[in-house]
């Protein structure tokens, strides 16, 4: 039995709004996730989908949920027609799975960090693809948290979810202003490294075996004066060619993995 057949169904229209409109996501406290891998990762991280939508015509593999006692079952599961699914989908080759999740609400006070934390500060990141790639690095490297300071991109934009491969659910993401982030870092005695081409110190020369936060900014403008003034040390990545900087997600990955290397 197909629960929704028409692309004009009100539920379909609402999900399209969640996909396209940040204000709708904020109003409802919901986000749209597409793809078997992304949904499975979100579920394995303990997030509960409010609604799960599938079309058997496209879905080639089933989703698996943890055992019943973990209570990670969707509130509702709907089967939809291919036409309705494609209206909601934001992928070129959809795999037949969509889910609506509550937006995770994490504050600085909620963060649980390790004894020697590693944190990423992403200031004013603009492009969903860059933020998604930074999140994938954060997940792979076991980063404690990503502080999204004065963001220009919505971390719950479906394009961020897609670019992150769902790691937006596995990495604690806190949206905050610069002052709050700095106060939290100082309270936890975490040294801050500001990545900038104008620095004199090469990033690999800094001791990152200490509690460390790595601050990165936009590709066009870099970090603002706030982090340039308040960071404990400014670091650079050696550039041998004619350009003076790398893509922000690449720069972040290099410095983060130097911390991983130093920590053994």
C-alpha positions in Angstrom: 0.0 0.0 0.0 1.2 3.5 -0.9 0.5 6.1 1.7 1.2 9.1 -0.5 0.8 9.1 -4.3 0.4 12.7 -5.4 3.4 15.2 -5.6 0.8 17.8 -4.6 0.1 16.2 -1.2 0.4 18.7 1.7 3.0 16.5 3.4 5.1 16.5 0.2 4.9 20.3 0.0 5.9 20.7 3.6 9.0 18.5 3.1 10.0 20.5 0.0 9.8 23.6 2.2 12.1 22.0 4.8 14.5 21.3 2.0 14.5 24.8 0.6 13.7 27.2 3.4 15.9 27.9 6.4 13.1 29.8 8.1 10.8 26.8 7.8 13.5 24.5 9.3 13.9 26.9 12.2 10.2 27.4 12.8 9.5 23.6 12.8 12.8 22.5 14.4 13.1 19.9 11.7 15.5 19.0 8.9 15.5 16.8 5.8 18.0 14.0 5.4 18.2 12.0 2.1 20.2 8.8 1.5 20.6 5.4 3.1 24.1 6.1 4.4 23.2 9.5 5.9 20.1 8.3 7.6 21.8 5.1 8.9 24.7 7.2 10.4 22.2 9.6 12.1 20.4 6.6 13.6 23.6 4.9 14.7 24.5 8.2 16.4 21.3 8.0 18.5 19.1 10.4 16.6 15.5 9.5 16.1 13.7 10.2 12.8 10.3 11.8 13.1 9.2 10.5 9.7 10.8 8.0 7.4 9.8 8.0 3.7 10.6 5.4 1.1 9.6 4.4 -2.4 10.2 0.6 -3.0 10.8 1.3 -6.6 14.1 3.0 -5.8 15.1 1.5 -2.4 17.4 -1.4 -3.0 18.4 -2.1 0.7 16.5 -1.8 3.9 17.4 0.5 6.8 18.3 -1.2 10.1 17.4 0.2 13.5 19.0 -0.6 16.8 17.2 -3.1 19.1 13.8 -2.0 20.4 15.1 -1.1 23.9 17.2 1.7 22.5 14.0 3.4 21.3 15.4 4.6 18.0 12.4 3.9 15.9 10.8 6.4 13.6 7.6 8.0 14.7 6.0 7.1 11.4 7.0 5.3 8.2 5.4 6.3 4.9 5.6 4.7 1.5 5.3 7.2 -1.3 5.1 7.0 -5.1 8.1 7.6 -7.2 6.7 10.9 -8.5 6.1 12.1 -4.9 9.6 11.0 -3.8 11.3 12.8 -6.7 9.4 16.0 -5.8 11.0 15.9 -2.3 14.4 14.6 -3.3 17.4 16.8 -3.8 19.7 14.2 -5.4 20.3 13.4 -9.0 20.2 9.6 -8.4 18.0 9.1 -5.3 18.2 5.8 -3.5 14.7 5.8 -2.3 15.2 7.0 1.3 14.3 10.3 3.0 13.8 11.1 6.6 12.7 14.1 8.7 14.7 14.5 11.9 14.4 17.0 14.8 17.3 19.5 14.6 19.9 18.6 17.3 20.0 21.4 19.8 23.5 21.6 21.4 24.9 24.4 23.5 28.4 25.0 24.7 27.2 23.9 28.2 26.1 20.6 26.7 29.5 19.7 25.3 31.3 16.7 26.8 34.9 16.9 25.9 37.9 14.5 26.4 40.8 15.2 28.8 42.8 16.6 25.9 40.2 18.0 23.6 40.6 18.8 19.9 38.1 21.4 18.6 37.5 23.1 15.3 36.3 26.7 15.2 34.7 27.5 11.8 34.1 31.2 11.5 31.6 32.6 9.0 31.8 29.6 6.6 29.7 30.3 3.6 29.6 27.2 1.4 27.7 24.1 2.3 30.3 21.9 0.6 33.1 23.4 2.7 31.3 23.0 6.0 30.3 19.4 5.0 33.9 18.5 4.2 35.1 20.0 7.5 32.5 17.9 9.3 33.8 14.7 7.6 37.3 15.5 8.7 36.1 16.2 12.3 34.3 12.9 12.4 37.3 10.9 10.9 39.8 12.5 13.3 37.6 12.2 16.4 37.3 15.9 17.0 35.4 16.7 20.2 33.3 19.5 18.7 32.8 22.0 15.9 32.1 25.5 17.0 30.3 27.3 14.2 30.9 31.0 15.0 28.8 33.7 13.3 27.7 31.2 10.6 26.7 32.3 7.1 25.5 28.9 6.1 22.8 26.8 7.9 24.4 23.6 9.2 21.0 21.9 8.7 20.8 22.8 5.1 20.3 19.5 3.1 23.4 20.3 1.1 25.5 20.4 4.3 24.0 17.1 5.4 24.8 15.6 2.0 28.4 17.0 1.8 29.1 15.8 5.3 27.8 12.3 4.5 25.7 12.5 7.6 28.6 13.4 10.0 26.7 16.5 11.0 24.9 14.1 13.3 28.1 12.4 14.7 30.1 15.5 15.5 28.7 17.9 18.1 28.0 21.2 16.3 27.4 24.3 18.3 26.3 27.6 16.7 27.5 30.5 18.8 29.1 33.9 18.6 32.8 34.6 18.8 32.8 35.9 22.4 30.9 32.9 23.8 33.3 30.5 22.0 36.4 32.3 23.3 35.0 32.3 26.9 34.3 28.6 26.7 37.8 27.8 25.3 39.5 29.9 28.0 37.3 28.3 30.7 38.5 24.9 29.6 42.2 26.0 29.1 42.2 25.2 25.4 44.9 26.8 23.3 43.6 28.4 20.1 45.5 28.3 16.8 44.4 30.8 14.1 45.1 29.5 10.6 46.3 32.4 8.4 48.7 32.8 5.5 50.2 35.9 7.2 51.5 33.8 10.2 55.2 33.2 10.7 54.9 29.8 12.5 54.3 26.7 10.4 51.4 24.7 11.8 53.5 21.5 12.4 55.8 23.4 14.7 53.1 23.9 17.4 52.6 21.4 20.2 49.1 20.1 19.6 49.4 17.4 22.2 47.9 20.1 24.5 44.1 20.8 24.5 43.8 22.6 21.1 41.3 24.5 19.1 41.9 25.2 15.4 40.2 28.4 14.0 39.6 28.7 10.3 37.8 31.4 8.3 36.4 32.1 4.9 38.6 31.6 1.8 38.1 35.1 0.6 38.6 37.0 3.9 40.1 34.5 6.3 39.6 34.9 10.0 38.3 38.2 11.4 40.4 40.4 13.7 38.6 38.8 16.6 40.4 35.5 16.3 43.6 37.1 14.9 43.9 39.1 18.2 42.6 36.5 20.6 44.3 33.4 19.3 47.3 32.0 21.3 49.3 31.4 18.2 48.9 32.1 14.5 49.9 29.3 12.1 50.4 28.9 8.4 50.6 26.1 5.9 53.7 26.4 3.7 52.7 27.5 0.1 55.2 26.8 -2.6 53.2 28.0 -5.6 51.6 31.2 -6.7 48.5 31.1 -4.6 48.7 31.9 -0.9 46.0 29.7 0.5 44.2 26.4 0.2 40.5 25.5 0.3 39.4 26.0 3.9 38.3 22.4 4.2 41.7 21.2 3.0 43.5 23.5 5.3 41.4 22.3 8.2 42.2 18.7 7.4 45.9 19.2 7.2 46.1 20.9 10.6 43.7 18.6 12.3 45.6 15.5 11.1 48.8 17.1 12.3 47.3 17.1 15.8 46.3 13.5 15.3 49.8 12.6 14.2 51.4 14.3 17.2 49.0 12.6 19.6 50.2 9.2 18.3 
